[in-house]
Amino acid sequence: MTIQEAQQQVDTWIKTYGVRYFNELTNLAILTEEVGELARIMARTYGEQSFKESDRGENLADEMADVLWILLCLANQTGVDLTDALQKNIDKKTKRDNKRHKENSKL
């Protein structure tokens, strides 16, 4: 699935099952919440925190997909073509950082 196809599929799902998009600020709050859920799993899986009983069964891939879903919603709502935006971002980073990381003695 391409990013463009993902944006379209989310839009179709929202219009078919979700009635409408939540407003942009609500979706931003939801994105923040989903990133927090992802962070909790990452901290417990790869960091120093231990799992609580209530964290058992949480799925890293599903939490990442939740973050992507809401990001796709926000892109659809604001008219952002994420395929184009990502390509421009890659181009910007390539131009700006093409030597920076390789020349970083800390890495």
ZAMARGU-4260 file (C-alpha; in steps of 0.2 Angstrom, whole numbers, plus 5000, padded with zeros to 4 digits):
<rodrens>
0) 5000/5000/5000 | 5007/5017/4996 | 5005/5032/5007 | 4992/5040/4995 | 4982/5024/4995
5) 4983/5024/5014 | 4976/5041/5015 | 4962/5037/5003 | 4958/5021/5013 | 4957/5030/5029
10) 4946/5044/5021 | 4934/5030/5014 | 4933/5022/5031 | 4930/5038/5040 | 4916/5042/5028
15) 4909/5025/5028 | 4910/5020/5047 | 4915/5035/5056 | 4902/5048/5051 | 4915/5062/5050
20) 4932/5067/5055 | 4934/5074/5073 | 4940/5092/5071 | 4958/5095/5069 | 4962/5100/5087
25) 4953/5084/5094 | 4963/5074/5082 | 4979/5082/5087 | 4975/5078/5105 | 4971/5060/5100
30) 4988/5059/5091 | 4997/5065/5107 | 4988/5052/5116 | 4992/5038/5104 | 5011/5043/5104
35) 5010/5042/5123 | 5004/5024/5122 | 5018/5020/5110 | 5030/5028/5121 | 5024/5018/5136
40) 5027/5002/5127 | 5044/5007/5120 | 5050/5012/5138 | 5045/4996/5145 | 5051/4985/5130
45) 5067/4994/5127 | 5070/5006/5141 | 5072/5003/5160 | 5053/5003/5165 | 5045/4987/5169
50) 5028/4982/5163 | 5013/4984/5174 | 5000/4971/5173 | 4988/4983/5164 | 5002/4984/5150
55) 5002/4966/5146 | 4996/4962/5129 | 4999/4979/5122 | 5005/4977/5104 | 5019/4989/5098
60) 5014/4987/5080 | 4996/4991/5083 | 5001/5007/5093 | 5012/5012/5079 | 4997/5009/5067
65) 4986/5020/5078 | 4999/5034/5077 | 5000/5032/5058 | 4981/5032/5057 | 4978/5048/5066
70) 4992/5056/5056 | 4984/5051/5040 | 4967/5058/5047 | 4976/5075/5050 | 4984/5075/5033
75) 4967/5072/5025 | 4959/5085/5035 | 4972/5099/5031 | 4975/5094/5013 | 4992/5088/5015
80) 4998/5075/5002 | 5010/5065/5013 | 5018/5056/4999 | 5024/5073/4992 | 5028/5080/5010
85) 5038/5065/5014 | 5048/5066/4998 | 5052/5085/5001 | 5057/5081/5019 | 5069/5067/5013
90) 5076/5079/5000 | 5078/5093/5013 | 5087/5081/5025 | 5098/5074/5012 | 5104/5092/5007
95) 5105/5098/5024 | 5113/5083/5033 | 5122/5074/5019 | 5138/5075/5029 | 5133/5080/5046
100) 5130/5062/5054 | 5145/5054/5045 | 5156/5068/5052 | 5149/5067/5070 | 5162/5059/5081
105) 5149/5055/5094 | 5142/5042/5082
</rodrens>
